[in-house]
């Protein structure tokens, strides 16, 4: 496959800039993500039907997306802004979002000779997909001088890939897809959003903004991690296969574990079973727990991060010996402990003693999930039809990263597994695992 060529790069500002309410504070949920990378998700579409004048048609199509993005930024002013800092006399620093309408990055690109089939047909995700995203290699703390939002529209021979990169200290997955859903609405001609974002940070009375972080911790953000060669594969679990896995897991433990807990336990068990690893080594599984349903004063449209990371830890031999239902039950128990009181306690604890997520902390004997099959991905029609696939970029990838998508068919789940090549090869020879998903 050929590489990606850049046709144009522009800065897109909100169409209507309102100078008031320029400052949005960052919460502990936002701040702890400063050292890592952004969220990168993209949608693959069939190419819009061409008109007789191909050049005019292309320019109109790109102009429409750029213009609709500008109007969408009217509703999402943080994404047209930058991070900003305030240094204090006690050698601490505070971060916030300055909604100054400096603008978002918009790139028009072309992948010469690359077809939809080239992206979807291979067993492993082609590396060129990472080139469909802007702002590669930028970490969240760099949002002080880099765009908080970047969009890249890449034309394929017979398709369009809309890749979106958003600073993870500004959005979580819920807010990311809230923005994409809103942009597609406006692109289709909607004059009012179905869900308006809420930017208020007053949901926790005990937080005293500005949150001050020791400067010596910030200096460690520039440390880089070296990753081994990795491969990515999308495993598709049909609605029927998920139902079978769930029924078996619930029969094993006699309780009601969820479909997602069952599928994740199944993938985790197989990935560990197929690693060459000491059976007594502890393996940890990290997953995201949403705060919006648990904090009653936090609206569903809250724009920002509102998730806590949960963890289940088992020895490698326990993972291999236990049933999928037992592992899913451990996840279920952990999630049940995450009450409103517990979430608030964690926020207050972070303010007292800040701890930042780093790539080094998730690179040894861990499996980490991101995204969710509950997000509306396939409903994003920008005016020429629904997407046919979802993919992610290179940010925050390491051995053991699982990215979750809803499948194109209702009730199905796609799991994009990023693992060492030898682990993926072994999983492909694991008949018990391979029988559970659809190729």
Number of C-alpha atoms within 10 A of each C-alpha: 13 10 11 19 14 13 10 10 13 12 15 22 25 25 16 14 14 13 10 8 11 14 17 19 20 22 24 21 23 22 27 18 22 24 24 23 26 31 25 27 24 25 20 22 24 20 16 15 9 12 10 8 8 10 11 11 15 15 10 12 16 15 12 16 19 22 18 21 24 23 20 25 26 18 20 20 26 27 30 27 28 25 28 18 12 11 14 13 6 9 11 16 19 19 23 23 24 22 24 22 23 17 25 25 22 22 22 18 21 21 23 15 14 19 17 19 10 14 20 16 10 10 12 16 21 16 14 17 18 18 19 29 26 22 23 17 12 18 22 26 24 20 23 17 11 20 24 28 26 25 25 25 24 24 25 23 14 15 19 22 27 20 26 26 27 28 31 30 30 32 25 24 22 23 22 24 18 21 23 20 23 25 25 20 22 22 23 16 12 12 10 11 14 10 12 15 19 15 17 13 17 12 13 14 8 10 16 11 13 14 19 19 21 16 15 11 13 15 9 12 18 11 10 11 10 8 12 11 10 16 20 22 19 21 20 20 22 21 16 14 17 20 17 13 19 23 17 16 28 20 12 13 16 12 12 15 22 16 21 16 20 27 24 22 24 22 20 23 21 23 21 23 20 18 16 9 12 10 15 11 13 16 20 19 21 19 22 17 16 18 20 18 14 16 17 11 11 18 16 16 15 20 23 26 25 26 18 17 14 16 17 18 16 16 16 21 17 17 23 18 11 11 18 27 26 19 25 27 23 17 24 18 12 14 18 8 12 17 14 14 11 11 18 18 11 14 19 16 13 17 17 12 10 17 15 19 14 20 19 13 9 19 17 14 16 20 27 22 19 19 22 19 18 12 18 15 25 21 14 21 17 22 16 14 14 17 22 16 21 21 22 24 23 19 20 17 22 26 24 24 22 26 20 24 26 23 22 19 10 10 16 18 26 24 26 23 26 23 23 17 16 14 21 22 12 15 20 14 11 15 10 11 15 14 10 20 17 12 11
